Amino acid sequence: MSGSGNKVIWDMGKGHVNLVGDADTKRVFIIREGFMQGFVEEIINVAGKVTLAMILRKTLEKLGTGGVEKSNWGSFKKYNDEQILPVKIEESNIPDFFKWDGVNRDLVSIANTDYNIWTVESLQKFKEAMTDVLTERGSSAILHSVTKRGAMAVGNKIISEYGWDDLDASMATMDGVFKFTFTTMGWGQSRAIAQRGNDGNYVIFSKYWNSFEAAGKKSSLPICNIMRGFLEGIAESLGSTLGGQVSESREVKCVSMGDKYCAFVVKFKQKLTKALDWKELEGEWQALDAVDLKPE
């Protein structure tokens, strides 16, 4: 897609943000500034600059860029610039939540938080290249840990913005917060339900339709590592600040595996306790999965 004169259209009914050009339409997504850079920095910390260069070269090859002289982070960002920019702001339906002039890929929320817009395809190819070089386990660990750390900071801000002063209050409004946030970011449609489990600690069950990570993908394993890390990080922030707890999470369903929706379970637990036995927790999350939550 040429970047000359594209429209960016928010489809709230699907949780999509679409880049509409003269010839075709591509899906894009929005993420807080620093998250994508965080993946790069963690790759360097874990595996070194040579490995990062290899991943970026493979990414650009998968994107069909051809003879890229330098396989670096700047080349990857430039690819996204060329795909998305410039944007016809007057023909785009930008939500009131964002301020954006369409000259660059930087958006600012009404709360003065900085965001960036990227193509879904570029993220998916980046994840594929990470798996090629670092294995599925290594790639998943980096994506999850970076997103979780960043989401904990987001959670702290959400606590302040919503005025939550206890865990019960945050759990009661979680569905609405998730629906608005993920739909506006183009991550997909979201519904969530939270209740206390058999041990008295909260469990959150979240369903996602049209996941930006799983769109068009096929896998034998769940692949929405960014979404899982984000959900766990938000929960960790809420649990730690409001309840003195920590959390663990699992993606238990994924569209890439043939499921109708992606589904995540986040379970709170007391600090300094052993890892959760997810086999024992199946009854808890399956009961929540049986609740008739539908996209809105």
Backbone as CSV, one residue per row, in Angstrom:
resi,resn,N_x,N_y,N_z,CA_x,CA_y,CA_z,C_x,C_y,C_z
1,MET,0.849,-1.199,0.000,0.000,0.000,0.000,0.876,1.237,0.000
2,SER,0.578,2.136,-0.896,1.292,3.398,-0.905,0.802,4.266,0.230
3,GLY,1.672,5.095,0.770,1.293,5.937,1.886,0.697,7.260,1.471
4,SER,0.440,7.467,0.168,-0.059,8.771,-0.258,-1.562,8.835,-0.102
5,GLY,-1.984,9.613,0.871,-3.391,9.883,1.040,-4.222,8.711,1.532
6,ASN,-3.886,8.134,2.671,-4.677,7.055,3.244,-5.668,7.608,4.264
7,LYS,-6.786,6.917,4.385,-7.748,7.212,5.440,-7.576,6.184,6.546
8,VAL,-7.797,6.580,7.788,-7.775,5.647,8.904,-9.181,5.618,9.488
9,ILE,-9.786,4.424,9.443,-11.182,4.275,9.819,-11.307,3.345,11.025
10,TRP,-11.896,3.865,12.090,-12.179,3.067,13.283,-13.498,2.330,13.089
11,ASP,-13.481,1.004,13.167,-14.682,0.184,13.107,-14.933,-0.358,14.507
12,MET,-15.678,0.382,15.305,-15.904,0.004,16.686,-16.709,-1.287,16.811
13,GLY,-17.500,-1.610,15.786,-18.289,-2.828,15.825,-17.450,-4.089,15.789
14,LYS,-16.242,-3.992,15.226,-15.346,-5.146,15.162,-14.106,-4.983,16.036
15,GLY,-13.895,-3.779,16.542,-12.659,-3.536,17.269,-11.475,-3.414,16.340
16,HIS,-11.737,-2.969,15.107,-10.687,-2.809,14.094,-10.364,-1.331,13.907
17,VAL,-9.118,-1.062,13.520,-8.755,0.219,12.937,-8.167,-0.120,11.572
18,ASN,-8.746,0.444,10.522,-8.362,0.080,9.163,-7.697,1.233,8.434
19,LEU,-6.655,0.900,7.705,-5.953,1.850,6.845,-6.486,1.657,5.434
20,VAL,-7.198,2.648,4.928,-7.874,2.528,3.640,-7.166,3.384,2.605
21,GLY,-6.603,2.717,1.600,-5.935,3.411,0.512,-6.725,3.283,-0.768
22,ASP,-6.156,3.763,-1.860,-6.853,3.695,-3.148,-6.993,2.260,-3.636
23,ALA,-6.004,1.414,-3.324,-5.984,0.069,-3.886,-6.424,-1.013,-2.910
24,ASP,-6.167,-0.832,-1.625,-6.483,-1.893,-0.674,-6.674,-1.335,0.736
25,THR,-7.023,-2.243,1.635,-7.245,-1.900,3.041,-6.387,-2.801,3.911
26,LYS,-5.719,-2.201,4.886,-4.916,-2.971,5.828,-5.328,-2.624,7.246
27,ARG,-5.165,-3.589,8.116,-5.498,-3.363,9.515,-4.296,-2.774,10.248
28,VAL,-4.556,-1.800,11.101,-3.518,-1.198,11.931,-3.960,-1.289,13.388
29,PHE,-3.048,-1.027,14.284,-3.393,-1.032,15.706,-2.629,0.082,16.400
30,ILE,-3.067,0.413,17.602,-2.481,1.506,18.376,-1.969,0.939,19.687
31,ILE,-0.808,1.401,20.092,-0.199,0.921,21.330,0.545,2.082,21.980
32,ARG,0.621,2.049,23.288,1.294,3.137,23.991,2.743,3.253,23.537
33,GLU,3.205,4.496,23.441,4.576,4.745,23.012,5.565,4.042,23.951
34,GLY,6.543,3.401,23.362,7.564,2.731,24.148,7.438,1.226,24.188
35,PHE,6.237,0.704,23.938,6.055,-0.747,24.004,6.861,-1.449,22.917
36,MET,6.733,-1.016,21.671,7.456,-1.669,20.576,8.965,-1.523,20.760
37,GLN,9.403,-0.335,21.170,10.825,-0.118,21.456,11.276,-1.032,22.596
38,GLY,10.389,-1.299,23.531,10.722,-2.180,24.643,11.041,-3.589,24.195
39,PHE,10.338,-4.086,23.175,10.648,-5.416,22.648,12.069,-5.451,22.103
40,VAL,12.431,-4.402,21.383,13.766,-4.315,20.791,14.845,-4.294,21.877
41,GLU,14.636,-3.473,22.881,15.625,-3.367,23.958,15.778,-4.684,24.717
42,GLU,14.681,-5.395,24.906,14.747,-6.676,25.624,15.470,-7.735,24.788
43,ILE,15.263,-7.719,23.478,15.989,-8.647,22.604,17.488,-8.407,22.729
44,ILE,17.882,-7.130,22.745,19.303,-6.798,22.900,19.812,-7.286,24.248
45,ASN,19.045,-7.068,25.306,19.461,-7.490,26.651,19.625,-9.000,26.744
46,VAL,18.713,-9.725,26.108,18.703,-11.183,26.216,19.650,-11.848,25.233
47,ALA,19.665,-11.357,23.988,20.380,-12.077,22.931,21.422,-11.257,22.180
48,GLY,21.464,-9.944,22.377,22.493,-9.125,21.745,22.043,-8.423,20.478
49,LYS,22.849,-7.469,20.049,22.517,-6.634,18.887,22.559,-7.417,17.582
50,VAL,23.455,-8.399,17.478,23.539,-9.197,16.252,22.242,-9.972,16.049
51,THR,21.716,-10.532,17.124,20.454,-11.271,17.042,19.312,-10.350,16.657
52,LEU,19.290,-9.145,17.221,18.255,-8.186,16.853,18.319,-7.879,15.362
53,ALA,19.520,-7.643,14.848,19.681,-7.340,13.422,19.168,-8.490,12.563
54,MET,19.410,-9.713,13.011,18.940,-10.885,12.282,17.411,-10.932,12.263
55,ILE,16.805,-10.641,13.411,15.344,-10.647,13.506,14.741,-9.570,12.613
56,LEU,15.322,-8.387,12.650,14.787,-7.294,11.835,14.977,-7.568,10.347
57,ARG,16.094,-8.185,9.974,16.299,-8.531,8.571,15.246,-9.529,8.096
58,LYS,14.992,-10.541,8.923,13.974,-11.533,8.582,12.593,-10.887,8.511
59,THR,12.320,-9.954,9.432,11.037,-9.261,9.435,10.823,-8.506,8.131
60,LEU,11.816,-7.744,7.733,11.707,-6.945,6.517,11.612,-7.821,5.274
61,GLU,12.290,-8.953,5.295,12.172,-9.901,4.188,10.761,-10.461,4.101
62,LYS,10.192,-10.807,5.253,8.827,-11.332,5.289,7.816,-10.289,4.815
63,LEU,8.132,-9.021,5.028,7.253,-7.938,4.593,7.446,-7.605,3.117
64,GLY,8.420,-8.254,2.488,8.641,-8.071,1.062,9.274,-6.752,0.682
65,THR,10.133,-6.235,1.569,10.741,-4.935,1.291,11.902,-5.015,0.310
66,GLY,12.412,-6.229,0.057,13.501,-6.359,-0.910,14.828,-5.889,-0.365
67,GLY,15.559,-5.141,-1.167,16.931,-4.763,-0.830,17.035,-3.650,0.181
68,VAL,16.830,-3.971,1.435,17.014,-2.992,2.504,18.487,-2.957,2.881
69,GLU,19.098,-1.793,2.794,20.525,-1.684,3.066,20.847,-1.975,4.521
70,LYS,20.035,-1.479,5.427,20.279,-1.670,6.847,19.056,-2.299,7.503
71,SER,19.299,-3.450,8.130,18.206,-4.129,8.831,18.223,-3.675,10.292
72,ASN,17.746,-2.483,10.514,17.756,-1.950,11.876,16.367,-1.452,12.257
73,TRP,16.264,-0.984,13.498,14.980,-0.528,14.001,14.449,0.645,13.186
74,GLY,15.355,1.502,12.732,14.949,2.633,11.914,14.295,2.185,10.617
75,SER,14.797,1.098,10.021,14.220,0.577,8.780,12.808,0.060,9.011
76,PHE,12.617,-0.583,10.154,11.292,-1.108,10.496,10.301,0.035,10.703
77,LYS,10.720,1.069,11.400,9.845,2.221,11.615,9.554,2.930,10.288
78,LYS,10.570,3.019,9.442,10.382,3.666,8.147,9.367,2.911,7.299
79,TYR,9.421,1.579,7.367,8.443,0.766,6.637,7.023,1.153,7.056
80,ASN,6.794,1.268,8.373,5.474,1.629,8.862,5.100,3.056,8.470
81,ASP,6.075,3.957,8.493,5.814,5.327,8.026,5.303,5.313,6.584
82,GLU,5.992,4.556,5.740,5.654,4.535,4.315,4.313,3.867,4.056
83,GLN,3.955,2.899,4.888,2.679,2.224,4.731,1.500,3.091,5.168
84,ILE,1.701,3.883,6.194,0.582,4.584,6.833,0.459,6.048,6.421
85,LEU,1.565,6.721,6.244,1.552,8.173,6.059,1.633,8.586,4.596
86,PRO,1.150,9.824,4.313,0.374,10.703,5.197,-1.084,10.248,5.282
87,VAL,-1.775,10.744,6.280,-3.166,10.362,6.517,-4.090,11.543,6.194
88,LYS,-5.166,11.242,5.520,-6.184,12.259,5.245,-7.069,12.400,6.487
89,ILE,-6.694,13.294,7.340,-7.403,13.452,8.602,-8.868,13.820,8.377
90,GLU,-9.127,14.672,7.399,-10.504,15.129,7.174,-11.414,13.998,6.690
91,GLU,-10.839,12.917,6.158,-11.639,11.782,5.680,-11.565,10.595,6.632
92,SER,-10.898,10.762,7.768,-10.775,9.705,8.774,-11.736,9.986,9.924
93,ASN,-12.148,8.942,10.625,-13.096,9.114,11.739,-12.401,8.877,13.080
94,ILE,-11.467,9.735,13.404,-10.657,9.588,14.612,-11.519,9.814,15.855
95,PRO,-11.488,8.877,16.806,-12.288,9.058,18.030,-11.859,10.298,18.811
96,ASP,-12.771,10.853,19.559,-12.469,12.020,20.379,-11.391,11.721,21.420
97,PHE,-11.182,10.453,21.702,-10.176,10.049,22.682,-8.778,10.468,22.255
98,PHE,-8.548,10.599,20.930,-7.223,10.911,20.404,-7.159,12.281,19.738
99,LYS,-5.973,12.866,19.809,-5.610,14.032,19.004,-4.522,13.582,18.045
100,TRP,-4.702,13.867,16.743,-3.762,13.368,15.732,-3.820,14.260,14.505
101,ASP,-2.636,14.688,14.035,-2.599,15.527,12.843,-2.332,14.724,11.580
102,GLY,-1.995,13.413,11.710,-1.779,12.557,10.548,-0.463,12.764,9.841
103,VAL,0.357,13.660,10.340,1.667,13.918,9.705,2.670,12.830,10.064
104,ASN,2.588,12.337,11.317,3.435,11.226,11.737,2.539,10.161,12.390
105,ARG,3.133,9.133,12.954,2.361,8.026,13.528,2.129,8.192,15.035
106,ASP,2.300,9.395,15.519,2.182,9.671,16.949,0.820,10.280,17.274
107,LEU,0.090,9.616,18.158,-1.201,10.103,18.620,-1.084,10.472,20.100
108,VAL,-1.930,11.379,20.541,-1.951,11.785,21.948,-3.380,11.650,22.451
109,SER,-3.549,11.005,23.600,-4.890,10.821,24.154,-5.347,12.091,24.864
110,ILE,-6.617,12.115,25.232,-7.153,13.274,25.946,-6.525,13.403,27.335
111,ALA,-5.893,12.297,27.800,-5.187,12.340,29.085,-3.703,12.662,28.885
112,ASN,-3.351,13.099,27.648,-1.974,13.461,27.294,-1.001,12.284,27.400
113,THR,-1.492,11.101,27.043,-0.643,9.920,26.955,-0.274,9.695,25.499
114,ASP,0.980,9.377,25.237,1.472,9.217,23.866,1.269,7.793,23.365
115,TYR,0.814,7.686,22.124,0.582,6.402,21.471,1.210,6.419,20.083
116,ASN,1.414,5.217,19.526,1.881,5.077,18.147,0.951,4.133,17.392
117,ILE,0.876,4.309,16.089,0.065,3.441,15.241,0.987,2.632,14.332
118,TRP,0.716,1.339,14.209,1.533,0.401,13.435,0.626,-0.496,12.605
119,THR,1.161,-1.095,11.551,0.370,-2.066,10.806,0.389,-3.399,11.544
120,VAL,-0.747,-4.089,11.527,-0.831,-5.412,12.144,0.117,-6.376,11.449
121,GLU,0.199,-6.265,10.138,1.085,-7.157,9.383,2.531,-7.037,9.844
122,SER,3.001,-5.816,10.096,4.393,-5.643,10.509,4.639,-6.268,11.873
123,LEU,3.661,-6.159,12.781,3.801,-6.792,14.089,3.830,-8.309,13.953
124,GLN,2.915,-8.848,13.162,2.866,-10.295,13.008,4.150,-10.843,12.392
125,LYS,4.702,-10.156,11.405,5.948,-10.612,10.788,7.122,-10.475,11.749
126,PHE,7.098,-9.437,12.577,8.130,-9.271,13.599,8.083,-10.429,14.586
127,LYS,6.884,-10.816,15.001,6.726,-11.944,15.922,7.173,-13.251,15.269
128,GLU,6.855,-13.426,13.990,7.291,-14.624,13.279,8.818,-14.704,13.225
129,ALA,9.436,-13.571,12.933,10.901,-13.537,12.857,11.519,-13.806,14.224
130,MET,10.921,-13.275,15.278,11.406,-13.561,16.625,11.357,-15.055,16.915
131,THR,10.268,-15.701,16.520,10.135,-17.141,16.735,11.162,-17.921,15.923
132,ASP,11.385,-17.491,14.684,12.384,-18.155,13.838,13.758,-18.149,14.495
133,VAL,14.111,-17.042,15.112,15.466,-16.860,15.648,15.568,-17.309,17.105
134,LEU,14.569,-16.994,17.903,14.641,-17.210,19.351,13.854,-18.422,19.830
135,THR,13.143,-19.113,18.960,12.203,-20.192,19.245,10.899,-19.614,19.797
136,GLU,9.868,-20.406,19.762,8.559,-19.976,20.253,8.631,-19.597,21.726
137,ARG,9.329,-20.406,22.503,9.412,-20.145,23.939,10.143,-18.842,24.234
138,GLY,11.268,-18.615,23.554,12.034,-17.397,23.788,11.292,-16.159,23.350
139,SER,10.665,-16.231,22.182,9.904,-15.106,21.674,8.737,-14.764,22.602
140,SER,7.985,-15.792,23.018,6.829,-15.575,23.883,7.233,-14.932,25.203
141,ALA,8.360,-15.390,25.759,8.821,-14.862,27.046,9.128,-13.376,26.958
142,ILE,9.778,-12.947,25.885,10.129,-11.535,25.717,8.876,-10.689,25.523
143,LEU,7.995,-11.112,24.630,6.780,-10.346,24.359,5.919,-10.209,25.610
144,HIS,5.792,-11.305,26.337,4.964,-11.292,27.540,5.563,-10.423,28.637
145,SER,6.861,-10.575,28.897,7.479,-9.856,30.015,7.522,-8.354,29.764
146,VAL,7.841,-7.950,28.533,7.904,-6.516,28.218,6.518,-5.889,28.322
147,THR,5.527,-6.566,27.755,4.177,-6.020,27.791,3.645,-5.971,29.214
148,LYS,3.940,-6.985,30.014,3.472,-6.995,31.392,4.049,-5.825,32.180
149,ARG,5.362,-5.575,32.025,5.978,-4.452,32.742,5.340,-3.132,32.350
150,GLY,5.157,-2.944,31.047,4.551,-1.702,30.583,3.118,-1.553,31.045
151,ALA,2.376,-2.669,31.052,0.971,-2.621,31.446,0.808,-2.327,32.927
152,MET,1.784,-2.689,33.739,1.704,-2.366,35.167,1.686,-0.854,35.373
153,ALA,2.469,-0.135,34.566,2.446,1.331,34.636,1.100,1.867,34.166
154,VAL,0.536,1.222,33.123,-0.796,1.618,32.645,-1.828,1.407,33.745
155,GLY,-1.720,0.267,34.435,-2.660,-0.043,35.509,-2.638,0.992,36.613
156,ASN,-1.449,1.445,36.965,-1.348,2.472,38.005,-2.062,3.758,37.592
157,LYS,-1.953,4.083,36.303,-2.619,5.297,35.815,-4.134,5.113,35.799
158,ILE,-4.581,3.904,35.420,-6.015,3.625,35.391,-6.609,3.733,36.791
159,ILE,-5.885,3.224,37.785,-6.363,3.315,39.173,-6.615,4.765,39.560
160,SER,-5.685,5.633,39.172,-5.824,7.050,39.494,-6.972,7.691,38.723
161,GLU,-7.065,7.386,37.412,-8.085,8.013,36.574,-9.498,7.601,36.976
162,TYR,-9.676,6.334,37.354,-11.013,5.843,37.711,-11.317,5.993,39.197
163,GLY,-10.334,6.397,39.975,-10.551,6.601,41.393,-10.833,5.328,42.174
164,TRP,-10.301,4.196,41.701,-10.517,2.934,42.400,-9.751,2.938,43.719
165,ASP,-10.404,2.496,44.776,-9.730,2.431,46.071,-9.781,1.035,46.687
166,ASP,-10.394,0.088,45.967,-10.365,-1.298,46.433,-10.534,-2.230,45.235
167,LEU,-10.166,-3.472,45.421,-10.166,-4.443,44.331,-11.583,-4.740,43.841
168,ASP,-12.545,-4.758,44.740,-13.924,-5.028,44.345,-14.423,-3.990,43.340
169,ALA,-14.116,-2.728,43.581,-14.563,-1.661,42.684,-13.951,-1.814,41.296
170,SER,-12.683,-2.160,41.244,-12.017,-2.321,39.947,-12.581,-3.515,39.185
171,MET,-12.860,-4.624,39.876,-13.395,-5.809,39.218,-14.810,-5.570,38.694
172,ALA,-15.579,-4.761,39.392,-16.962,-4.496,38.996,-17.056,-3.720,37.685
173,THR,-16.029,-2.925,37.380,-16.061,-2.098,36.162,-15.086,-2.580,35.092
174,MET,-14.464,-3.735,35.312,-13.441,-4.228,34.390,-13.974,-4.445,32.978
175,ASP,-15.181,-4.978,32.869,-15.759,-5.262,31.552,-15.843,-3.989,30.707
176,GLY,-16.353,-2.928,31.288,-16.493,-1.680,30.550,-15.158,-1.062,30.172
177,VAL,-14.201,-1.128,31.084,-12.868,-0.577,30.808,-12.221,-1.321,29.652
178,PHE,-12.280,-2.648,29.684,-11.664,-3.446,28.626,-12.356,-3.210,27.284
179,LYS,-13.699,-3.174,27.297,-14.437,-2.970,26.042,-14.007,-1.684,25.356
180,PHE,-13.951,-0.606,26.126,-13.586,0.687,25.545,-12.133,0.703,25.085
181,THR,-11.238,0.252,25.955,-9.804,0.363,25.677,-9.395,-0.428,24.458
182,PHE,-9.709,-1.709,24.422,-9.193,-2.558,23.354,-9.876,-2.292,22.023
183,THR,-11.150,-1.919,22.063,-11.829,-1.551,20.823,-11.226,-0.278,20.231
184,THR,-10.971,0.705,21.068,-10.413,1.977,20.597,-9.006,1.797,20.047
185,MET,-8.241,0.873,20.605,-6.872,0.630,20.151,-6.807,-0.265,18.911
186,GLY,-7.947,-0.813,18.510,-7.959,-1.690,17.346,-7.466,-3.086,17.645
187,TRP,-7.513,-3.481,18.915,-7.014,-4.804,19.310,-8.088,-5.873,19.178
188,GLY,-9.342,-5.494,18.945,-10.443,-6.431,18.845,-11.554,-6.075,19.813
189,GLN,-12.638,-6.852,19.766,-13.747,-6.668,20.702,-13.472,-7.453,21.970
190,SER,-13.869,-6.907,23.084,-13.534,-7.516,24.371,-14.740,-7.567,25.295
191,ARG,-14.842,-8.657,26.042,-15.764,-8.759,27.167,-15.008,-9.443,28.306
192,ALA,-15.359,-9.085,29.518,-14.665,-9.661,30.675,-15.635,-9.863,31.825
193,ILE,-15.392,-10.900,32.589,-16.161,-11.162,33.799,-15.188,-11.526,34.910
194,ALA,-15.442,-11.032,36.099,-14.548,-11.296,37.234,-15.372,-11.736,38.440
195,GLN,-14.889,-12.738,39.133,-15.534,-13.156,40.375,-14.504,-13.860,41.252
196,ARG,-14.848,-14.004,42.498,-13.930,-14.668,43.414,-13.990,-16.180,43.207
197,GLY,-12.801,-16.797,43.201,-12.727,-18.226,42.994,-12.912,-19.009,44.272
198,ASN,-12.633,-20.298,44.195,-12.826,-21.190,45.341,-11.949,-20.815,46.530
199,ASP,-10.804,-20.172,46.239,-9.886,-19.788,47.318,-10.134,-18.372,47.831
200,GLY,-11.165,-17.714,47.318,-11.487,-16.361,47.742,-10.790,-15.278,46.947
201,ASN,-9.863,-15.659,46.071,-9.146,-14.690,45.243,-9.850,-14.536,43.896
202,TYR,-9.763,-13.328,43.334,-10.439,-13.048,42.074,-9.821,-13.818,40.912
203,VAL,-10.690,-14.185,39.973,-10.268,-14.701,38.676,-10.997,-13.873,37.615
204,ILE,-10.257,-13.415,36.616,-10.829,-12.645,35.504,-10.818,-13.529,34.262
205,PHE,-11.959,-13.617,33.598,-12.038,-14.346,32.338,-12.380,-13.346,31.244
206,SER,-11.520,-13.236,30.232,-11.691,-12.248,29.163,-11.793,-12.935,27.812
207,LYS,-12.798,-12.553,27.056,-12.965,-13.048,25.684,-12.604,-11.935,24.700
208,TYR,-11.976,-12.335,23.588,-11.611,-11.370,22.545,-11.974,-11.926,21.179
209,TRP,-12.718,-11.116,20.453,-13.044,-11.432,19.079,-12.222,-10.514,18.171
210,ASN,-11.802,-11.020,17.042,-11.028,-10.228,16.068,-9.691,-9.760,16.640
211,SER,-9.020,-10.622,17.377,-7.726,-10.277,17.971,-6.727,-9.838,16.908
212,PHE,-6.065,-8.728,17.162,-5.085,-8.220,16.200,-3.859,-9.120,16.092
213,GLU,-3.572,-9.881,17.133,-2.423,-10.788,17.084,-2.737,-12.077,16.336
214,ALA,-3.955,-12.582,16.488,-4.300,-13.887,15.916,-4.955,-13.785,14.539
215,ALA,-5.264,-12.568,14.088,-5.983,-12.393,12.822,-5.260,-13.075,11.665
216,GLY,-5.947,-14.010,11.007,-5.404,-14.672,9.831,-4.310,-15.683,10.102
217,LYS,-4.051,-15.996,11.366,-2.948,-16.889,11.721,-3.458,-18.284,12.071
218,LYS,-2.597,-19.282,11.890,-2.896,-20.653,12.293,-1.741,-21.171,13.124
219,SER,-2.070,-21.815,14.241,-1.029,-22.281,15.152,-1.573,-23.437,15.988
220,SER,-0.666,-24.255,16.490,-1.056,-25.326,17.410,-1.027,-24.851,18.857
221,LEU,-0.529,-23.623,19.069,-0.425,-23.047,20.405,-1.057,-21.653,20.421
222,PRO,-1.504,-21.179,21.580,-1.993,-19.792,21.679,-0.861,-18.825,21.339
223,ILE,-1.179,-17.746,20.627,-0.118,-16.851,20.156,-0.285,-15.398,20.585
224,CYS,-1.307,-15.081,21.382,-1.557,-13.680,21.739,-0.759,-13.290,22.979
225,ASN,0.560,-13.301,22.845,1.441,-13.038,23.986,1.384,-11.593,24.463
226,ILE,1.195,-10.667,23.536,1.119,-9.256,23.912,-0.149,-8.990,24.710
227,MET,-1.266,-9.519,24.216,-2.518,-9.336,24.941,-2.447,-9.979,26.323
228,ARG,-1.904,-11.181,26.405,-1.813,-11.861,27.704,-0.941,-11.071,28.669
229,GLY,0.200,-10.575,28.179,1.077,-9.785,29.035,0.410,-8.515,29.505
230,PHE,-0.358,-7.888,28.602,-1.039,-6.643,28.965,-2.078,-6.900,30.052
231,LEU,-2.869,-7.951,29.879,-3.905,-8.263,30.864,-3.297,-8.610,32.219
232,GLU,-2.234,-9.406,32.194,-1.603,-9.789,33.451,-0.958,-8.590,34.138
233,GLY,-0.371,-7.689,33.342,0.243,-6.500,33.921,-0.774,-5.578,34.567
234,ILE,-1.916,-5.376,33.894,-2.989,-4.571,34.475,-3.442,-5.189,35.793
235,ALA,-3.667,-6.505,35.766,-4.124,-7.201,36.965,-3.087,-7.127,38.084
236,GLU,-1.828,-7.276,37.713,-0.761,-7.219,38.715,-0.745,-5.867,39.418
237,SER,-0.938,-4.816,38.629,-0.972,-3.471,39.202,-2.157,-3.311,40.146
238,LEU,-3.328,-3.760,39.701,-4.527,-3.650,40.543,-4.369,-4.476,41.813
239,GLY,-3.912,-5.720,41.635,-3.786,-6.602,42.786,-2.778,-6.116,43.795
240,SER,-1.647,-5.640,43.308,-0.584,-5.183,44.201,-0.985,-3.910,44.942
241,THR,-1.565,-2.963,44.201,-1.908,-1.662,44.792,-3.137,-1.726,45.683
242,LEU,-4.145,-2.492,45.257,-5.429,-2.476,45.949,-5.659,-3.679,46.855
243,GLY,-4.878,-4.746,46.652,-5.155,-5.942,47.435,-3.945,-6.673,47.962
244,GLY,-2.746,-6.142,47.730,-1.535,-6.801,48.202,-1.321,-8.162,47.580
245,GLN,-1.746,-8.314,46.297,-1.654,-9.598,45.613,-0.867,-9.497,44.316
246,VAL,-0.526,-10.666,43.774,0.093,-10.757,42.454,-0.830,-11.589,41.569
247,SER,-0.430,-11.805,40.314,-1.316,-12.537,39.405,-0.527,-13.419,38.452
248,GLU,-1.208,-14.403,37.908,-0.698,-15.237,36.820,-1.782,-15.312,35.755
249,SER,-1.369,-15.634,34.521,-2.355,-15.674,33.448,-2.058,-16.803,32.472
250,ARG,-3.082,-17.169,31.713,-2.958,-18.126,30.622,-3.919,-17.719,29.505
251,GLU,-3.500,-17.965,28.266,-4.440,-17.881,27.152,-4.971,-19.289,26.958
252,VAL,-6.260,-19.485,27.175,-6.833,-20.826,27.160,-7.563,-21.153,25.861
253,LYS,-7.832,-20.143,25.052,-8.408,-20.343,23.728,-7.781,-19.331,22.778
254,CYS,-7.658,-19.724,21.506,-7.066,-18.799,20.526,-7.655,-19.071,19.152
255,VAL,-8.013,-18.015,18.474,-8.568,-18.131,17.126,-7.586,-18.843,16.199
256,SER,-6.301,-18.641,16.426,-5.298,-19.278,15.576,-5.338,-20.797,15.672
257,MET,-5.906,-21.327,16.759,-6.024,-22.778,16.950,-7.385,-23.301,16.501
258,GLY,-8.215,-22.420,15.944,-9.525,-22.822,15.470,-10.666,-22.496,16.415
259,ASP,-10.373,-21.847,17.547,-11.429,-21.452,18.479,-12.218,-20.270,17.912
260,LYS,-13.432,-20.076,18.411,-14.279,-18.990,17.919,-13.819,-17.626,18.429
261,TYR,-13.081,-17.624,19.527,-12.576,-16.381,20.101,-11.318,-16.711,20.901
262,CYS,-10.551,-15.683,21.192,-9.409,-15.849,22.080,-9.904,-15.621,23.507
263,ALA,-9.362,-16.370,24.450,-9.814,-16.240,25.829,-8.625,-16.315,26.777
264,PHE,-8.672,-15.468,27.804,-7.573,-15.350,28.756,-8.107,-15.464,30.173
265,VAL,-7.331,-16.116,31.009,-7.667,-16.228,32.419,-6.559,-15.556,33.221
266,VAL,-6.935,-14.642,34.090,-5.986,-14.011,35.004,-6.428,-14.352,36.421
267,LYS,-5.549,-14.941,37.188,-5.882,-15.375,38.540,-5.012,-14.651,39.553
268,PHE,-5.650,-14.066,40.551,-4.920,-13.410,41.631,-4.505,-14.440,42.676
269,LYS,-3.410,-14.152,43.354,-2.950,-15.008,44.444,-2.165,-14.154,45.422
270,GLN,-1.953,-14.682,46.605,-1.180,-13.967,47.605,0.291,-13.935,47.206
271,LYS,0.975,-12.875,47.607,2.401,-12.767,47.309,3.178,-13.893,47.989
272,LEU,4.287,-14.260,47.360,5.213,-15.260,47.894,4.566,-16.637,48.064
273,THR,3.607,-16.952,47.202,3.019,-18.283,47.195,3.471,-19.016,45.931
274,LYS,3.324,-20.330,45.931,3.811,-21.144,44.815,3.021,-20.859,43.538
275,ALA,3.607,-21.295,42.409,2.943,-21.112,41.120,1.600,-21.835,41.109
276,LEU,0.655,-21.281,40.385,-0.682,-21.852,40.338,-0.701,-23.165,39.566
277,ASP,-1.573,-24.045,39.960,-1.808,-25.301,39.244,-2.992,-25.061,38.306
278,TRP,-2.700,-24.843,37.027,-3.744,-24.457,36.091,-4.694,-25.602,35.779
279,LYS,-4.248,-26.826,35.989,-5.154,-27.961,35.822,-6.262,-27.896,36.871
280,GLU,-5.895,-27.535,38.085,-6.888,-27.421,39.151,-7.852,-26.254,38.927
281,LEU,-7.398,-25.260,38.181,-8.212,-24.059,37.963,-9.161,-24.173,36.778
282,GLU,-9.107,-25.294,36.053,-9.937,-25.431,34.861,-11.420,-25.243,35.174
283,GLY,-11.869,-25.799,36.291,-13.281,-25.674,36.644,-13.707,-24.237,36.841
284,GLU,-12.822,-23.419,37.439,-13.146,-22.012,37.674,-13.340,-21.260,36.362
285,TRP,-12.365,-21.369,35.457,-12.480,-20.574,34.235,-13.503,-21.154,33.258
286,GLN,-13.697,-22.459,33.272,-14.702,-23.042,32.390,-16.111,-22.624,32.791
287,ALA,-16.320,-22.437,34.100,-17.621,-21.941,34.562,-17.865,-20.516,34.069
288,LEU,-16.815,-19.704,34.061,-16.946,-18.330,33.552,-17.089,-18.318,32.044
289,ASP,-16.444,-19.251,31.358,-16.560,-19.341,29.910,-17.991,-19.689,29.499
290,ALA,-18.703,-20.387,30.385,-20.079,-20.786,30.087,-21.057,-19.613,30.180
291,VAL,-20.631,-18.516,30.817,-21.471,-17.324,30.878,-21.622,-16.747,29.476
292,ASP,-22.822,-16.363,29.102,-23.112,-15.940,27.730,-22.652,-14.498,27.486
293,LEU,-21.348,-14.334,27.399,-20.791,-13.020,27.059,-20.671,-12.904,25.550
294,LYS,-21.262,-11.865,25.000,-21.210,-11.656,23.555,-20.607,-10.288,23.254
295,PRO,-19.993,-10.150,22.083,-19.429,-8.834,21.730,-20.524,-7.780,21.625
296,GLU,-20.198,-6.566,22.027,-21.167,-5.462,21.966,-20.618,-4.319,21.129
